[in-house]
Amino acid sequence: MVNRKMKCFRGLMFLLVGCFSISAIAGVTGKITGLVRDKNSGEALVGANVLVEGQMFGAASDTAA
């Protein structure tokens, strides 16, 4: 009984570690560059979300350079 529970626990832990490892490796796949500016004032927008159309990834703008 204990051996079966231990095997189940090990299998679950292996699955969880594998899922987290894959997501950590796939975290950065490219680089988005450019300026994000307000349409009216032309002022740089720090912290604006930038999404790639048709994809499920993007980034947030960082500094006003």
Biotite code that builds the C-alpha atoms (Angstrom):
import biotite.structure as struc

atoms = struc.array([
    struc.Atom([0.000, 0.000, 0.000], chain_id="A", res_id=1, res_name="MET", atom_name="CA", element="C"),
    struc.Atom([2.758, 2.475, 0.979], chain_id="A", res_id=2, res_name="VAL", atom_name="CA", element="C"),
    struc.Atom([4.863, 1.443, -2.025], chain_id="A", res_id=3, res_name="ASN", atom_name="CA", element="C"),
    struc.Atom([1.989, 2.177, -4.398], chain_id="A", res_id=4, res_name="ARG", atom_name="CA", element="C"),
    struc.Atom([1.423, 5.628, -2.867], chain_id="A", res_id=5, res_name="LYS", atom_name="CA", element="C"),
    struc.Atom([5.141, 6.368, -3.139], chain_id="A", res_id=6, res_name="MET", atom_name="CA", element="C"),
    struc.Atom([5.179, 5.423, -6.832], chain_id="A", res_id=7, res_name="LYS", atom_name="CA", element="C"),
    struc.Atom([2.166, 7.657, -7.453], chain_id="A", res_id=8, res_name="CYS", atom_name="CA", element="C"),
    struc.Atom([3.819, 10.529, -5.576], chain_id="A", res_id=9, res_name="PHE", atom_name="CA", element="C"),
    struc.Atom([7.075, 10.118, -7.517], chain_id="A", res_id=10, res_name="ARG", atom_name="CA", element="C"),
    struc.Atom([5.226, 10.056, -10.819], chain_id="A", res_id=11, res_name="GLY", atom_name="CA", element="C"),
    struc.Atom([3.288, 13.201, -9.952], chain_id="A", res_id=12, res_name="LEU", atom_name="CA", element="C"),
    struc.Atom([6.446, 15.021, -8.847], chain_id="A", res_id=13, res_name="MET", atom_name="CA", element="C"),
    struc.Atom([8.256, 13.991, -12.036], chain_id="A", res_id=14, res_name="PHE", atom_name="CA", element="C"),
    struc.Atom([5.365, 15.328, -14.117], chain_id="A", res_id=15, res_name="LEU", atom_name="CA", element="C"),
    struc.Atom([5.243, 18.646, -12.234], chain_id="A", res_id=16, res_name="LEU", atom_name="CA", element="C"),
    struc.Atom([9.007, 19.188, -12.439], chain_id="A", res_id=17, res_name="VAL", atom_name="CA", element="C"),
    struc.Atom([8.918, 18.392, -16.150], chain_id="A", res_id=18, res_name="GLY", atom_name="CA", element="C"),
    struc.Atom([6.132, 20.894, -16.811], chain_id="A", res_id=19, res_name="CYS", atom_name="CA", element="C"),
    struc.Atom([7.888, 23.672, -14.915], chain_id="A", res_id=20, res_name="PHE", atom_name="CA", element="C"),
    struc.Atom([11.192, 22.936, -16.649], chain_id="A", res_id=21, res_name="SER", atom_name="CA", element="C"),
    struc.Atom([9.651, 23.170, -20.112], chain_id="A", res_id=22, res_name="ILE", atom_name="CA", element="C"),
    struc.Atom([7.918, 26.459, -19.343], chain_id="A", res_id=23, res_name="SER", atom_name="CA", element="C"),
    struc.Atom([11.145, 27.952, -17.941], chain_id="A", res_id=24, res_name="ALA", atom_name="CA", element="C"),
    struc.Atom([13.115, 26.978, -21.052], chain_id="A", res_id=25, res_name="ILE", atom_name="CA", element="C"),
    struc.Atom([10.445, 28.319, -23.405], chain_id="A", res_id=26, res_name="ALA", atom_name="CA", element="C"),
    struc.Atom([10.182, 31.610, -21.516], chain_id="A", res_id=27, res_name="GLY", atom_name="CA", element="C"),
    struc.Atom([12.326, 33.734, -23.840], chain_id="A", res_id=28, res_name="VAL", atom_name="CA", element="C"),
    struc.Atom([12.121, 33.080, -27.560], chain_id="A", res_id=29, res_name="THR", atom_name="CA", element="C"),
    struc.Atom([12.866, 36.444, -29.128], chain_id="A", res_id=30, res_name="GLY", atom_name="CA", element="C"),
    struc.Atom([13.256, 40.167, -28.708], chain_id="A", res_id=31, res_name="LYS", atom_name="CA", element="C"),
    struc.Atom([10.746, 42.943, -29.298], chain_id="A", res_id=32, res_name="ILE", atom_name="CA", element="C"),
    struc.Atom([12.294, 46.361, -29.915], chain_id="A", res_id=33, res_name="THR", atom_name="CA", element="C"),
    struc.Atom([10.939, 49.789, -30.670], chain_id="A", res_id=34, res_name="GLY", atom_name="CA", element="C"),
    struc.Atom([9.268, 52.784, -29.058], chain_id="A", res_id=35, res_name="LEU", atom_name="CA", element="C"),
    struc.Atom([5.739, 52.954, -27.665], chain_id="A", res_id=36, res_name="VAL", atom_name="CA", element="C"),
    struc.Atom([4.421, 56.510, -27.718], chain_id="A", res_id=37, res_name="ARG", atom_name="CA", element="C"),
    struc.Atom([1.162, 58.234, -26.831], chain_id="A", res_id=38, res_name="ASP", atom_name="CA", element="C"),
    struc.Atom([-0.743, 59.126, -30.006], chain_id="A", res_id=39, res_name="LYS", atom_name="CA", element="C"),
    struc.Atom([-1.653, 62.658, -28.886], chain_id="A", res_id=40, res_name="ASN", atom_name="CA", element="C"),
    struc.Atom([1.365, 63.869, -26.893], chain_id="A", res_id=41, res_name="SER", atom_name="CA", element="C"),
    struc.Atom([4.132, 61.718, -28.408], chain_id="A", res_id=42, res_name="GLY", atom_name="CA", element="C"),
    struc.Atom([5.307, 60.934, -24.885], chain_id="A", res_id=43, res_name="GLU", atom_name="CA", element="C"),
    struc.Atom([6.932, 57.520, -24.294], chain_id="A", res_id=44, res_name="ALA", atom_name="CA", element="C"),
    struc.Atom([4.675, 55.016, -22.509], chain_id="A", res_id=45, res_name="LEU", atom_name="CA", element="C"),
    struc.Atom([6.592, 53.019, -19.894], chain_id="A", res_id=46, res_name="VAL", atom_name="CA", element="C"),
    struc.Atom([4.912, 49.751, -18.871], chain_id="A", res_id=47, res_name="GLY", atom_name="CA", element="C"),
    struc.Atom([2.662, 49.489, -21.939], chain_id="A", res_id=48, res_name="ALA", atom_name="CA", element="C"),
    struc.Atom([1.774, 45.930, -22.972], chain_id="A", res_id=49, res_name="ASN", atom_name="CA", element="C"),
    struc.Atom([2.930, 44.952, -26.454], chain_id="A", res_id=50, res_name="VAL", atom_name="CA", element="C"),
    struc.Atom([1.355, 41.833, -27.980], chain_id="A", res_id=51, res_name="LEU", atom_name="CA", element="C"),
    struc.Atom([2.290, 40.053, -31.209], chain_id="A", res_id=52, res_name="VAL", atom_name="CA", element="C"),
    struc.Atom([-0.822, 39.715, -33.358], chain_id="A", res_id=53, res_name="GLU", atom_name="CA", element="C"),
    struc.Atom([-1.957, 36.142, -33.873], chain_id="A", res_id=54, res_name="GLY", atom_name="CA", element="C"),
    struc.Atom([0.354, 34.840, -31.136], chain_id="A", res_id=55, res_name="GLN", atom_name="CA", element="C"),
    struc.Atom([0.023, 34.246, -27.424], chain_id="A", res_id=56, res_name="MET", atom_name="CA", element="C"),
    struc.Atom([3.089, 36.197, -26.346], chain_id="A", res_id=57, res_name="PHE", atom_name="CA", element="C"),
    struc.Atom([4.253, 39.748, -25.917], chain_id="A", res_id=58, res_name="GLY", atom_name="CA", element="C"),
    struc.Atom([6.154, 42.016, -23.549], chain_id="A", res_id=59, res_name="ALA", atom_name="CA", element="C"),
    struc.Atom([5.869, 45.170, -21.466], chain_id="A", res_id=60, res_name="ALA", atom_name="CA", element="C"),
    struc.Atom([7.781, 48.290, -22.444], chain_id="A", res_id=61, res_name="SER", atom_name="CA", element="C"),
    struc.Atom([10.500, 49.189, -19.976], chain_id="A", res_id=62, res_name="ASP", atom_name="CA", element="C"),
    struc.Atom([12.314, 52.535, -20.151], chain_id="A", res_id=63, res_name="THR", atom_name="CA", element="C"),
    struc.Atom([11.695, 55.704, -22.083], chain_id="A", res_id=64, res_name="ALA", atom_name="CA", element="C"),
    struc.Atom([14.877, 55.920, -24.144], chain_id="A", res_id=65, res_name="ALA", atom_name="CA", element="C"),
])
